[in-house]
């Protein structure tokens, strides 16, 4: 039951992420950093992609992926359409993985101690969903501040 709920929530909020990045009218605005704002909308999107492709797609779904967390925050001027394509590809991987998770797998301890303590897979997936929505909200504010 929880896997169906997680699937629907991730589907909804990954679609929201896509819409936020798509809504930037200026491709340059996607990468602006200033006035105490440390991360651009583009970098936050890359961070979400790296995070979910690693912890859901790779670790739970066995999809190949090599994460470079540093590049998630340092890359600049990637074309908006490229970021959108990356979000679409990541969304397919995440939803495929979530659709295949059993209740037994959700109840098992997640194989990597990411948050410095042991947790079940379902607990970590709820955490990852919160991480997704937190950063998507930051992207929304970034867009409204800088995409003038």
QUILIN-V351330 format. One record per run of one state. SS is the DSSP state (H for helix, E for strand, L for the rest). FROM is the first residue (numbers start at 1). LEN is the number of residues. If there is no record, write none. Layout:
ss: <SS | SS>
from: <FROM | FROM>
len: <LEN | LEN>
This chain:
ss: <L | H | L | H | L | H | L | H | L | H | L | H | L | E | L | E | H | L>
from: <1 | 2 | 23 | 29 | 32 | 41 | 59 | 69 | 75 | 80 | 101 | 103 | 108 | 109 | 110 | 120 | 121 | 147>
len: <1 | 21 | 6 | 3 | 9 | 18 | 10 | 6 | 5 | 21 | 2 | 5 | 1 | 1 | 10 | 1 | 26 | 2>
